[in-house]
Amino acid sequence: MKILNWRDGSIIYESEKLTIRETIIEAIEKKVSLRGADMRGANMSDANMSDADMSGADMSDANMSDANM
């Protein structure tokens, strides 16, 4: 699974994980900057994202309920 930059489509992070949720969590755990990440529609409910750098990320229609940000 890949996390792409929503502006230019470049790859921010790539993983063997099968879901975007797992991929985002793995990237956060590895301290990868998710600036400009396309996270549209991701289900991130209950995820701990407190250490994530998500400046400029597109989270349209993402489920962030109870996420720790």
C-alpha positions in Angstrom: 0.0 0.0 0.0 1.2 3.5 -0.8 0.6 6.9 0.8 0.7 9.5 -1.9 1.1 13.3 -1.8 -2.3 14.7 -2.8 -0.7 17.6 -4.7 1.6 15.8 -7.1 1.1 12.1 -6.6 4.6 11.4 -5.4 5.1 8.5 -3.0 5.5 9.6 0.6 5.6 6.1 2.1 5.2 2.5 0.8 4.5 -0.6 2.9 3.5 -4.2 2.6 0.4 -3.5 4.8 -2.9 -4.3 3.2 -5.0 -1.3 4.3 -4.4 2.4 4.2 -5.1 2.5 8.0 -2.3 0.0 8.7 0.0 1.8 6.4 -0.6 5.2 8.0 -0.1 3.8 11.5 3.1 2.1 10.4 4.4 5.3 8.9 3.6 7.3 12.1 5.4 4.7 14.2 8.4 5.1 12.0 8.2 8.9 12.4 7.7 9.4 8.6 6.4 12.9 7.8 2.9 12.7 6.3 3.0 16.3 5.1 0.7 16.6 2.1 -0.5 13.0 2.4 -3.6 11.9 0.6 -5.6 10.3 3.5 -9.1 10.8 2.0 -11.6 8.3 3.2 -9.2 6.6 5.6 -10.7 5.0 8.7 -8.4 6.3 11.5 -10.9 6.0 14.4 -9.2 5.3 17.7 -5.7 5.6 16.2 -3.0 7.3 18.1 -1.7 10.0 15.7 -0.4 12.4 18.4 3.2 12.3 17.0 2.3 12.6 13.4 3.3 15.5 11.1 0.3 15.8 8.9 0.6 19.5 7.8 -1.3 20.0 4.6 -2.7 16.4 4.5 -6.0 15.9 2.8 -8.3 14.1 5.2 -11.6 14.7 3.4 -14.1 12.1 4.4 -11.6 10.4 6.7 -13.1 8.9 9.9 -11.1 10.5 12.7 -13.6 9.7 15.5 -11.8 9.2 18.9 -8.4 9.5 17.1 -5.7 10.9 19.4 -4.3 13.8 17.5 
